[in-house]
């Protein structure tokens, strides 16, 4: 048996940043994950890697601003190439009916201190010359960009180990409980004890907390991603999304185009594993090609699906949920950009209890949601898109 100050379960970017920030204060930390850092089918493994401050819920905007300041220094801090680029985020309206959505986003971002610009058709062409000529108006956040989630999680795991974090990867794990209190974790048969255990475990969380009688209003959904063959580099600098499409389109450093956009994958019945659906992939590809006509010259070479934890209100659950248990889960497809801020604030909250910016995400808000509403959310059929 080992005793530490804090156990962090889940070695994706949320758990990695939490463990790293705790360890930097001198705390004794254990990081536990059966799949290792960003192992399949976790959200960090499957994420498109967008660094988007634009268009966030007002409660997330302060975290997003903090994270935007942290990202540029992380490659040096972690001594790793995270494939970080800041080509911006471009959100498009293609019809007059979609223009109000752009105007509303611009107003909400301005109110929350997010630097997002109104760009007309000519400016869109300057920012992304090969984007469809049907785009009428856009919201452009030049400070946004992309990074590689898997590389980030793996760099965090290495940095944690260098700080003395005990990493327990590759073996089954569960919570340890005594008299209704979480006292630690069991990792590969090894007992770990700590006064506080953090679950940064995404869709795995429901299984872990079930013995406590906790039933969070979350659901697991597989989201699929597509990758094209290689193109010439520097064709598309920003990540592109559109009001009327379930689309996230970006060009990677390699030249390949990555296409996401909240298209559901098919559950396999084997735990959290999901598989891409060809019909959805065809619709994803067609939507991306409508925005970037050049894509029609390319081929789909790879598709995959990971599993995300979606909360009923689209906001994560962050905070104490039981004696000895702290949650940081349910990031609902958009946790990557804010993950450095979340990790820093969760560490601060655990050590000092003073992270007021996390108050809107308290797990206690679940008690205010009607049971029939929660049941309908959990049992909703898996349709084409989220």
C-alpha positions in Angstrom: 0.0 0.0 0.0 1.2 3.5 -0.8 0.0 6.8 0.6 0.0 10.0 -1.3 -1.6 13.5 -1.0 -3.8 13.1 -4.0 -4.7 10.4 -6.6 -5.7 11.5 -10.1 -7.6 8.9 -12.1 -7.5 9.5 -15.8 -4.4 10.4 -17.7 -5.9 12.4 -20.5 -5.3 16.1 -20.7 -7.6 17.0 -17.8 -6.1 14.5 -15.5 -2.6 15.2 -16.8 -2.8 18.9 -16.2 -4.3 18.3 -12.8 -1.5 15.9 -11.7 1.2 18.1 -13.1 0.0 21.2 -11.3 -0.4 19.4 -8.1 3.1 17.9 -8.4 4.6 21.3 -9.1 3.6 22.5 -5.7 5.4 19.6 -4.1 2.3 17.4 -3.4 2.7 13.7 -3.5 0.6 12.5 -6.4 -0.4 9.2 -8.1 -1.7 9.2 -11.7 -3.8 6.2 -12.6 -5.2 5.0 -15.9 -5.8 1.5 -17.3 -5.1 2.7 -20.8 -2.2 5.0 -20.1 -1.9 8.6 -21.3 -4.6 9.3 -23.9 -5.3 5.6 -24.5 -8.1 4.6 -26.8 -11.0 5.2 -26.8 -10.6 8.2 -24.5 -11.6 11.7 -25.4 -8.0 12.8 -25.4 -7.1 10.0 -27.8 -9.9 10.9 -30.2 -10.1 14.7 -29.9 -9.7 16.9 -33.0 -7.4 19.1 -31.0 -9.1 22.4 -31.5 -8.0 25.3 -29.3 -11.3 27.3 -29.5 -12.1 30.2 -27.2 -14.7 31.4 -29.6 -18.4 30.6 -29.0 -18.2 29.2 -25.5 -20.7 29.2 -22.7 -20.3 32.3 -20.5 -19.3 30.2 -17.5 -16.4 28.7 -19.5 -15.1 32.0 -20.9 -12.9 32.9 -17.9 -11.3 29.5 -18.1 -10.8 29.8 -21.8 -9.1 33.2 -21.4 -6.7 31.7 -18.8 -6.0 28.7 -21.0 -5.3 30.9 -24.1 -2.6 32.6 -22.1 -1.1 29.3 -21.0 -1.0 27.4 -24.3 1.8 29.4 -26.0 4.3 28.5 -23.2 3.4 24.8 -22.8 5.8 23.4 -25.4 8.7 24.9 -23.5 7.2 24.0 -20.1 6.7 20.4 -21.1 9.8 20.2 -23.2 7.7 18.7 -26.0 6.5 19.4 -29.5 2.7 19.6 -29.1 2.1 20.5 -32.8 0.8 23.8 -31.6 -0.3 26.4 -34.1 -2.4 29.5 -33.8 -4.1 29.9 -37.2 -7.4 31.1 -35.6 -10.9 29.8 -35.7 -13.3 30.8 -38.5 -17.1 30.2 -38.0 -19.2 30.8 -41.1 -22.7 31.8 -42.2 -23.6 30.6 -45.7 -27.1 32.1 -45.8 -28.9 35.2 -44.7 -30.9 33.1 -42.2 -27.6 32.1 -40.5 -26.2 35.6 -40.2 -28.0 36.3 -36.8 -26.2 33.3 -35.3 -22.8 35.0 -36.2 -23.9 38.3 -34.8 -25.1 36.7 -31.5 -21.8 34.8 -31.2 -19.8 38.0 -31.7 -21.9 39.8 -29.0 -21.5 37.0 -26.5 -17.8 36.7 -27.1 -17.4 40.5 -26.7 -19.3 40.4 -23.4 -17.0 37.6 -22.2 -13.8 39.2 -23.2 -13.1 36.8 -26.0 -11.3 38.5 -29.0 -13.5 37.5 -31.9 -13.8 39.6 -35.1 -16.6 40.2 -37.5 -15.3 39.3 -41.0 -17.2 39.9 -44.3 -16.9 37.8 -47.4 -13.8 39.6 -48.7 -12.1 39.2 -45.4 -13.0 35.5 -45.2 -11.2 35.1 -48.6 -8.1 36.8 -47.2 -8.1 34.5 -44.1 -8.9 31.3 -46.0 -8.7 31.8 -49.7 -9.9 28.3 -50.7 -13.0 28.4 -48.5 -16.3 28.3 -50.5 -17.5 31.5 -52.1 -20.9 31.0 -50.5 -19.7 32.2 -47.1 -21.4 35.6 -46.4 -20.2 36.4 -42.9 -17.9 35.0 -40.3 -16.7 35.2 -36.8 -12.9 35.0 -36.6 -10.8 34.5 -33.4 -7.2 34.9 -34.5 -5.7 33.7 -31.2 -7.4 30.3 -31.5 -5.7 27.3 -33.1 -4.9 23.6 -32.7 -2.6 21.2 -30.9 -2.1 17.5 -30.7 -4.1 16.0 -27.8 -2.3 12.7 -27.7 1.1 14.3 -27.7 -0.1 16.7 -25.0 -1.3 14.0 -22.7 1.9 12.0 -23.2 4.1 15.0 -22.6 2.1 15.6 -19.4 2.6 12.0 -18.2 6.4 12.3 -18.8 6.5 15.7 -17.0 4.6 14.2 -14.1 7.0 11.3 -13.8 9.9 13.7 -13.8 8.3 15.5 -10.9 8.0 12.3 -9.0 4.4 11.4 -9.7 3.7 7.7 -9.4 2.2 6.7 -12.7 0.1 3.5 -12.6 -0.8 2.7 -16.2 -2.0 -0.4 -18.0 -3.8 -2.3 -15.3 -7.5 -2.4 -14.1 -8.3 0.3 -11.6 -11.2 1.1 -9.2 -12.0 3.3 -6.3 -11.3 2.2 -2.7 -14.2 3.0 -0.3 -14.7 2.6 3.4 -18.1 3.4 5.1 -19.2 5.5 2.1 -16.0 7.5 2.0 -13.5 7.3 -0.9 -10.2 6.5 0.6 -8.1 5.9 -2.6 -7.8 3.6 -5.5 -6.8 0.1 -6.5 -4.5 0.1 -9.5 -3.4 -3.3 -10.8 -3.9 -4.9 -7.4 -1.8 -2.1 -5.7 -3.7 -0.1 -3.0 -3.2 3.6 -3.1 -4.5 5.8 -0.2 -5.1 9.5 -0.3 -7.4 12.1 1.4 -8.6 13.2 -2.1 -9.1 11.3 -5.3 -9.8 13.2 -8.5 -11.8 11.5 -11.3 -10.8 13.0 -14.6 -12.2 9.9 -16.3 -14.6 11.1 -18.9 -17.1 8.4 -20.0 -15.5 5.9 -17.6 -16.7 7.9 -14.6 -20.2 6.4 -14.5 -18.7 2.9 -13.9 -16.4 4.2 -11.2 -18.9 6.1 -9.1 -21.8 3.5 -9.4 -20.8 1.7 -6.2 -21.2 5.1 -4.4 -24.8 5.4 -5.7 -23.9 8.5 -7.7 -25.7 8.8 -11.0 -24.5 11.9 -12.8 -26.6 13.3 -15.7 -24.0 12.3 -18.3 -24.0 9.9 -21.2 -21.3 8.3 -23.3 -21.3 9.0 -27.0 -18.8 8.0 -29.7 -17.8 10.7 -32.0 -16.1 9.9 -35.3 -13.2 11.7 -37.0 -11.9 11.5 -40.6 -8.5 12.1 -42.1 -7.6 12.8 -45.7 -4.6 12.0 -47.7 -1.8 14.5 -47.8 -2.2 17.9 -49.4 0.1 20.8 -49.9 0.8 22.5 -46.6 -0.5 25.9 -45.6 -3.7 25.7 -47.6 -6.0 26.2 -44.6 -4.6 28.1 -41.6 -7.7 28.4 -39.3 -10.0 25.7 -38.1 -13.3 26.2 -39.9 -16.8 25.5 -38.6 -20.2 26.6 -40.0 -23.5 27.6 -38.5 -25.5 25.3 -40.7 -23.2 22.3 -40.6 -22.0 19.7 -38.1 -18.4 20.4 -39.1 -15.0 21.0 -37.8 -12.3 21.2 -40.5 -8.6 21.8 -40.1 -5.3 21.1 -41.8 -2.7 19.4 -39.8 1.1 20.1 -40.0 1.4 17.0 -42.2 -0.8 18.5 -44.8 -3.7 16.2 -44.2 -7.2 17.5 -43.5 -8.9 16.4 -40.3 -12.7 16.5 -40.3 -14.9 16.2 -37.2 -18.1 17.9 -36.2 -20.2 15.9 -33.7 -21.1 12.9 -35.9 -22.0 9.9 -33.8 -20.3 6.5 -34.1 -21.8 3.1 -33.4 -21.5 1.5 -30.0 -20.0 -2.0 -30.2 -21.4 -3.3 -26.9 -17.8 -3.8 -25.7 -17.4 -1.3 -23.0 -16.8 2.2 -24.3 -15.6 1.1 -27.7 -17.4 2.6 -30.7 -16.9 2.2 -34.5 -17.3 4.8 -37.3 -20.4 4.6 -39.5 -19.7 4.8 -43.2 -22.9 6.7 -43.9 -22.0 9.3 -41.4 -18.5 9.5 -42.8 -19.9 10.2 -46.3 -22.0 13.0 -44.9 -19.1 14.4 -43.0 -16.9 14.4 -46.0 -19.5 16.0 -48.2 -20.1 18.8 -45.7 -16.4 19.5 -45.5 -16.0 19.5 -49.3 -18.8 22.0 -49.6 -16.9 24.4 -47.4 -13.5 23.5 -48.9 -14.0 22.5 -52.5 -10.4 21.4 -52.8 -11.2 18.5 -50.6 -13.0 16.8 -53.5 -9.5 16.2 -55.0 -8.5 14.1 -52.0 -9.3 10.8 -50.5 -10.4 9.6 -47.1 -7.6 7.4 -45.7 -8.4 6.9 -42.1 -11.4 7.2 -39.7 -11.7 6.5 -36.0 -14.1 7.1 -33.1 -13.5 7.8 -29.4 -15.9 8.1 -26.6 -16.9 11.4 -25.0 -18.8 12.1 -21.8 -21.6 14.5 -22.5 -23.3 16.3 -19.6 -27.0 17.2 -19.7 -26.3 21.0 -19.8 -23.1 20.8 -21.9 -21.0 22.0 -19.0 -18.4 19.8 -17.1 -18.9 18.6 -13.6 -16.0 20.0 -11.5 -15.9 19.8 -7.7 -16.4 17.6 -4.7 -19.0 15.0 -5.2 -18.6 12.8 -2.1 -16.3 12.5 0.9 -12.8 12.1 -0.5 -14.0 12.3 -4.1 -13.5 15.2 -6.6 -14.9 15.2 -10.1 -13.5 16.8 -13.3 -15.5 15.1 -16.1 -18.3 15.6 -18.6 -16.5 18.1 -20.8 -19.0 17.4 -23.6 -16.7 17.5 -26.7 -15.0 20.8 -25.9 -12.6 20.3 -23.0 -9.2 20.4 -24.8 -8.7 24.2 -25.1 -9.6 24.8 -21.4 -7.7 21.8 -20.0 -4.6 23.8 -18.8 -6.8 26.2 -16.9 -9.0 23.4 -15.5 -5.9 21.5 -14.3 -4.5 24.6 -12.6 -7.8 25.5 -11.0 -8.6 22.0 -9.8 -5.2 21.7 -8.2 -5.7 25.1 -6.5 -9.2 24.1 -5.3 -7.9 20.8 -3.9 -5.0 22.5 -2.1 -6.7 25.7 -0.9 -10.4 25.5 -1.7 -10.2 29.0 -3.3 -10.9 28.4 -7.0 -14.1 30.5 -7.3 -14.1 30.2 -11.1 -15.1 26.6 -10.8 -18.3 27.3 -8.8 -20.6 27.2 -11.9 -19.5 23.6 -12.6 -20.3 22.1 -9.2 -21.7 18.5 -9.3 -24.4 19.7 -6.8 -26.3 21.3 -9.7 -27.4 17.8 -10.8 -29.8 17.7 -7.9 -31.7 20.6 -9.4 -32.5 18.6 -12.6 -35.7 16.7 -12.8 -35.3 12.9 -12.9 -37.4 12.4 -16.0 -35.3 15.0 -17.8 -32.2 13.1 -16.9 -33.7 9.8 -18.0 -34.7 11.3 -21.3 -31.2 12.7 -21.9 -29.5 9.4 -21.0 -31.8 7.3 -23.1 -31.9 9.5 -26.2 -31.5 7.5 -29.4 -28.1 7.7 -31.1 -28.9 9.7 -34.2 -26.6 11.0 -36.9 -25.2 14.0 -35.0 -24.8 15.3 -31.4 
